[in-house]
Amino acid sequence: MTDMTKYKNVSLSKETYKVLEALSKVILPDGRLSISKTIEVLTNEKARKLNGKVKVKRS
């Protein structure tokens, strides 16, 4: 069972889902990257590029 204290859920349009599938193949061409992990990788990359401009409250 999913640990509800660690995870959230998102809804995506079918078009966005297709884009994420394509991006996952570019990020990891020789493997399988889940949509969740693809979102995580892209989010972390964007946060790094913003160089500290994003403030996240950690609980």
C-alpha positions as CSV (number, residue, x, y, z in Angstrom):
1,M,0.0,0.0,0.0
2,T,1.2,3.5,-0.8
3,D,2.6,5.6,2.1
4,M,0.2,8.6,2.1
5,T,2.6,10.6,4.2
6,K,5.2,10.5,1.4
7,Y,3.3,10.8,-1.9
8,K,0.7,12.9,-3.6
9,N,-1.3,12.3,-6.8
10,V,-1.6,14.5,-10.0
11,S,-3.9,14.4,-12.9
12,L,-2.5,15.0,-16.4
13,S,-4.1,15.6,-19.8
14,K,-3.6,12.8,-22.3
15,E,-1.5,15.1,-24.4
16,T,0.8,15.9,-21.4
17,Y,1.1,12.2,-20.6
18,K,2.2,11.6,-24.2
19,V,4.9,14.3,-23.9
20,L,6.1,12.8,-20.7
21,E,6.4,9.4,-22.3
22,A,8.5,10.9,-25.1
23,L,10.7,12.8,-22.6
24,S,11.2,9.7,-20.5
25,K,12.7,8.0,-23.5
26,V,15.1,10.9,-24.1
27,I,16.1,11.1,-20.4
28,L,16.8,7.3,-20.2
29,P,17.1,5.9,-23.7
30,D,18.2,2.4,-22.8
31,G,15.8,1.9,-19.9
32,R,12.3,2.5,-18.7
33,L,11.6,5.6,-16.7
34,S,8.1,5.9,-15.1
35,I,6.0,8.9,-15.6
36,S,6.3,9.8,-11.9
37,K,10.1,9.6,-12.0
38,T,10.1,11.6,-15.2
39,I,8.2,14.4,-13.5
40,E,10.6,14.2,-10.5
41,V,13.7,14.4,-12.8
42,L,12.3,17.4,-14.7
43,T,11.1,19.2,-11.6
44,N,14.5,18.8,-9.9
45,E,16.3,19.9,-13.0
46,K,14.2,23.1,-13.3
47,A,14.6,23.9,-9.6
48,R,18.4,23.6,-10.0
49,K,18.3,25.9,-13.1
50,L,16.4,28.5,-11.1
51,N,19.4,28.5,-8.7
52,G,17.8,28.9,-5.4
53,K,14.9,31.1,-6.4
54,V,12.5,28.4,-5.4
55,K,11.8,28.2,-1.7
56,V,10.3,24.9,-0.6
57,K,8.9,24.5,2.9
58,R,9.9,21.0,4.2
59,S,7.8,19.4,6.9
